[in-house]
Every structure is written in C-alpha cells, then in structure tokens.
Amino acid sequence: MTTEEVPMQDPAQGLESAVAVVGMSGRFPGARDLESYWANLRDGVCSLATFTEKELLADGTDAAELDNPAYVCAQGRIPDADRFEADLFGFTRAEAAALDPQHRVLLETAWSALEDAGYAPLDAPSRTGVYVGGSPTEHALAAGTDPALAASIGALQVRILTDREFLAPWISYRLGLEGPSMTVQTACSTSLTAVHLAVQALLLGECDTALAGGVAIGSVRRQGYVHYQGGIFSPDGRCRPFDEKAAGTVPGSGVGVLVLRRLEDALADGDPVRAVIRGTAVTNDGSGKVGFTAPGVDQQSAAITEAWAAAGLEPSAAQYVEAHGTGTELGDRIELEAASAAFAGGDGIGLGSVKSNIGHADAAAGAAALIKTILMLEHATLAPTVDVTSPLAALQESPLRLVTEAEEWPSRAGLPRLAGVTSVGIGGTNVHVVVQEAPERPSPAGTATHSAADAAHPLVLPLSARTEPQLAALADRLARRLREADAPSLTDVAHTLRTGRVRLPVRAYVVAGTREEAADRLTTTAGGRRDTTTDPLGEAWVMGEEVTWPALGGDVRRVQLPTYPFAGESYGALTLLRPAAQEPHEEAATDVAAPAPETELGHKVSELVIEALDLNSAADLAQTYFEAGGDSLTAVHLAGRLRDELGIDVPIQLFLEPITLKDMTTSICEIKQNGAADDALDALLSEFEAES
C-alpha cells in the first residue's frame, strides 16, 4: 500500500492518550526468555513438542489412553514450570509446594518484566497496578479436592495458594505494589483484556504504572490430548492458521507480562520504551452467533474499528495484524471475514498467528501475540506463520495477506510502523490493541554522544544474586550484552544496575571505563576469578553494606539489561492421577466385591447420572463421563445432587477418571457404604464461616 493510499494523519496526534510498553518478560514453548522466543519466531520454528510413549507413561498417562488411535502425543509445553525460587518471594517450603505452579511462574515473570523496564522489583514506582489472569490447572483442582492438604495447612490457605483469582493479589503483596490489583478472566482473550483494562486505568489516572498479562500452566506433566471429529483440537499435533488444511489448534502453555506507563511519563522519566499502545477496545458477541462457544463476525469487526478510532487512526494505516488464529475451520473463517471488513480500506496488510509456533496458550495467548508483535516492531521484521502450505482462498479477496516467510517490515513516510493484535475468548469477548513502534529515543540535551562506549571516568558496576552460580550466570549474560553492537552506554548500564535491581546477598562488582573493558572483567567474574581493580564503595558493596551510590551526572536513563537468572528447585505439582494401586484392572483383581449397580442405591445413582447427562438409558453407562458429554460444570451439579439427595460426598476427581459411567456409579456406591467422603468442601466452608 502506498503512502498516498493511506489517509494521512499526524503521527503525533493522539499520543497524549498513548501508553508505553517499557518492559516485558515471558516464557513460551521452546523459549525460556524473549530473546530465544524472538529467534524461534524469526526463524519460523514450530515449538510444539511431540512426546514418545515412554515419556507420556513416565508422566502418568494411562496406557489404555495411548492405545486410542485418536490420542495425539503433542503439546505446547514449558519445561521446568514446577521450579520456583521460594525464598526470593518469602514463601516457606510448605507454602511453595502448595502454591500453584501457575502462580510461581507468574511471580517470577512479573519480577523479570520490572527489571526489563529498569525498575527494582521490590522498589517499583508508586501506584503500580496489576491486571493479570490465568487458566484452570490440574494442581488447583487436585488441591481443592485433597482433604489431607486442607487438614495440613488449612482449607482457606489451600484456596489462596491455588485459586487463580489470587494471581494478581499475590504479585501485589510480594512485590509491594499498591495500585489496583485485579485478576481478569475472559477465557482465551484474558491477557489482552488485562492489557486493555490496564491501559484504561492508566489513562483514567487510577495508577501510574501497570503490570498486565496472563499465564497458562494447565499441568506441568507431559501429556497429549484426544482428537474428536468436529472438535477444536488438531488431529496431527500441528496448528495451521488460515490454511485450507487447518483442522484445529494444539493445547499450549505460556506466561507473559508487560510493564505499561503513560507515554509522556515514560519519556520524562527516561524509561526504555519498547512500543506504544495507541488504542484498545473490547466487545462481546452477545447472542449474534450460532452458539455460545462460536465466534461472531460483527463484534469482532467492531472491536477492531473501535480500537483504531480510539487511536485516532484509520484501520487502513495498519501494516500487520496478529490474529487470534486458532487454526479451526469455523474460527479462522469468521475471524478472516471480520478482519477483512474492518481493514477494508487497506491493501496487502500482513496477517499471522503465533499459535502456529506455540499452540493455544489459553489465558496467555493474547500476551504471547502482543509480545510477538512488539518484537517484530523492534526488529523491523515480520515473522512467518509456520506449517501453512495452502492459504485460505478467501485471502485472495481480502485486504490481508498471510505472512509465511520472514520479511523486512518497511518504514514509510508520514506514518510509523503500526499493527493490530486481536484476541477472541470463548463466550464472545473480543479484544483488539493498536500497537506502534517506539519513538526514537533522543539523546539528552548536551550529550550528543550519549551512546558512546566510554564513560567520563571508570564506573563501578554492582551485581548481586542469591547464589554464586547465579551471580556467575548474571555476569556472563551482562558481558555478552555489552559486547553486542547496540549495547547501551556504560553510564546508563551503571545507573540501571545501581537503581534497577534488588540488593541480594551474594555480591560482586567490576570497575571499568568502557563497555569492552567491562565485558572482559565481567567474564573474569563469571569464571569465578576476582578482578584486581578495586574500589572502596565496591568493597563495601561486597561486604553487604548499604551503599549510597554517587550521582552519575547528566541525564542518565534506564536501559534493558539481562534480568535475574532464576534457578529455583522443583516443588512439584499436585495431580489428579490415581496411584497405580487404584487402577481399575487392579481393583477388579481384588477379592472385595463391589456393590452392584442393580441395588436400590445403585439404581438411584444411575438415575441421577442418566438425568444429569441427558442419556437415553442404562445402556449408555458404558461410556466414560467425558464421552457422554460431561464437563466440569455438570460434575459440580451432579456432585451437589448426590450430596443433597443421597447424602454421598463425591470427590470431583472421580468424574475425571477414565472409567465407564457404570464403574463410576459403583465407586459412588462404595463411598456411601464405606462412609468415605471427600470433605475438602466442608473444611473450606467451615474455615470461611470461622473467618466471618
């Protein structure tokens, strides 16, 4: 599209209501940090993992499930999601083991995002808000139905350590953030909705800095999924958005947090602006769609046009759109129709979806998409959507074109690089965000050579960590950063290390006057050798004293530097898997006779199950709960009726087990006859009553 075809607007117009992204951090399949995330995106890497049968069995997958020809051994997985630096965040070992891995990973990512912005996580700006959301997890469900855990630490404590409604408050509490703290839930569009709410809060003055994003760690185990014809999951473990052969998405994991500030404040305070959010909008499909889980065209399109209107720009000014792009036939068709209508005035606008690389990260999907788009803006490169061989024919009549190879993102006269990011949630919540490349960072007055390697005099660069290996890793990462062509000035590096990092017990420092000298001495430190050049303040720092660093003079700025190298131990995760001794075939081998469903109690239980699942007859009890169309809400409803009408307390995990409904009714009868009950709910209610 030529410049003349774009409705010309003043690029600065509307910047008074713009929000800067000053820091961000994330972990996604195949990428422990954003540097490797970008490398994978740029190189067109599919980071979806395919597991061997041995790996799945080792992590608890039922052998019978693996025999199912529809079972797909693939997942977008984050390794080591069970690891956590509990001491850094003030958790005891018992608390850390109970804390949901989703909480653990999000806390560490929030810490890294603040460091990326140049702020010490325990000394963040005043009035910092938190807007995040998460996904349902196996750990939380297992914890909530474990009476032993409730008896050990208290039912209320179990809830606040595992429930996703406490994701935001834990960040605020452990990092001392006193702005609004809200856990957001809009299904798959959760994290982009969180960004929208954070932007609105900043513009309304409810906070001055905000953390926004989401996390999805459904399980730390390696596991696949069962493909159902007509379902949303791919039959071959690959996601192909906007491809004629698209047949579904792949479950994924991820976490992403962005640090947001009003643009005028970020520029005034010398923050490292990574991108600018020009406008956001949220809509819901209402009843204008074929079903509750289906997307709708009109309100998806409305979210796009409203966001660009909020930005003071025409949608035709976009050069790229990062779509929700699940790779499902219905979802892609509707999203393409909605986007084509909204961007009708454009031509050749790039289109892509990160789900082809990492799968569907659920509550973190919007953050993954927004972070991808910001990285593309920073590198002036459009990353490809992978595994696509036959783009949808409808694209030929669309203003959008699918990007299938990495390509330069060209600049243009009169307008900055601009993109849109869309996220769509089951239930109909549509979000769109307009993103602009960061403005050129001007040199402070009188410092035309601000980015020069040399400082006016040798500077002390302080480092700290919790352990010696982490200190060495930090020194090595910083040395590599200072050797890069675009390394920041040594003065800014010193300022960021002195003011933008938490002071931890294991310490070191180097004294240098140039970036090259600093890098060499940091490499020496990383190798476990102490540099011979010393400084009195540096020595006081190493001894653990509270050092007041002298002013560096001039206009110093925060810069992006390597963040803290987390290296926590594994605290595991709770699981719904039964011990081997409880497997159905082993139960059948025992001499204890199970009560027959034909008894009066068995007949009543069967009737309730048939009614709740809308089955035709007892013959349908040969299916599993999920094969019969059961879901979590039905499980809660059925458990309630069994309790109220028959006096049977049934653990929720019983409905999730891969057994037939007939065997399930037998187990329910056993619970009644043996007097066994899962009293986690009773304990929780009792503790709440005691607290009130």
Number of C-alpha atoms within 10 A of each C-alpha: 14 9 12 9 12 18 12 13 13 10 13 11 12 14 18 12 20 24 27 30 27 30 27 27 27 29 24 28 24 20 20 15 15 18 12 14 24 18 13 19 24 21 13 19 18 22 23 24 22 19 15 12 14 10 15 18 14 12 14 17 18 14 12 8 14 18 10 11 9 15 17 21 20 23 25 29 29 26 17 17 22 22 20 26 20 20 12 14 18 11 15 11 12 12 16 23 21 24 28 30 32 30 25 24 24 29 22 20 25 27 22 27 23 29 29 28 29 29 24 22 22 16 15 19 18 13 16 23 28 33 30 35 30 33 23 18 22 21 24 26 17 20 27 23 19 20 21 14 17 21 13 11 13 16 25 17 17 24 20 17 23 24 22 23 18 20 29 26 20 21 25 21 12 15 18 15 25 17 19 18 22 21 21 27 20 23 22 27 31 33 36 37 35 27 31 21 22 30 28 18 19 21 17 11 12 16 23 21 29 31 29 31 38 39 33 29 30 22 23 23 23 23 22 22 19 17 20 12 12 11 13 19 24 26 21 17 24 29 35 30 33 31 21 17 17 24 24 28 26 29 25 27 29 32 29 31 33 28 27 30 27 25 25 14 14 19 18 8 13 18 23 21 26 20 24 24 28 28 28 29 25 24 19 20 19 12 11 15 15 9 11 14 11 16 27 26 19 20 22 30 23 23 26 30 22 20 23 26 17 19 23 18 23 20 26 19 26 26 23 25 26 23 25 28 27 29 30 23 18 15 22 24 18 18 24 23 19 21 26 20 19 23 22 14 15 21 19 14 21 21 28 27 30 29 31 28 27 34 33 29 30 30 33 32 33 35 33 30 25 27 24 23 28 22 23 21 21 15 15 16 16 26 30 25 29 24 18 20 12 12 19 19 11 14 17 10 9 19 21 24 19 22 20 19 14 15 13 12 18 11 12 10 9 12 17 18 20 22 27 27 27 28 27 31 25 15 19 26 24 30 32 33 31 26 30 25 22 21 15 7 11 11 14 14 9 9 12 10 11 21 16 15 17 18 19 11 11 16 21 24 21 22 25 25 23 19 13 16 16 18 23 24 19 22 27 21 20 21 24 15 18 24 15 11 7 9 18 21 21 27 30 20 24 21 22 25 23 21 15 24 23 18 21 14 16 18 20 24 24 26 21 22 17 20 24 17 19 23 22 19 24 31 21 18 22 23 14 13 12 15 16 9 10 13 14 9 18 22 15 12 23 19 13 14 12 11 14 9 13 8 8 14 8 12 15 20 21 26 26 21 20 16 20 21 16 18 14 14 12 15 22 20 21 21 18 19 17 12 8 10 9 11 15 13 10 10 13 12 8 9 7 8 8 14 16 17 20 11 11 10 19 20 16 18 24 23 15 18 24 19 13 15 17 12 15 10 11 14 10 14 20 14 16 20 23 17 12 17 12 16 14 13 9 14 22 14 12 20 19 16 18 18 13 11 11 14 11 23 23 25 23 19 18 18 23 17 18 19 17 19 24 23 19 22 25 20 19 25 24 17 17 16 12 8 10 13 14 17 18 23 17 13 17 20 14 13 15 12 9 8 8 5
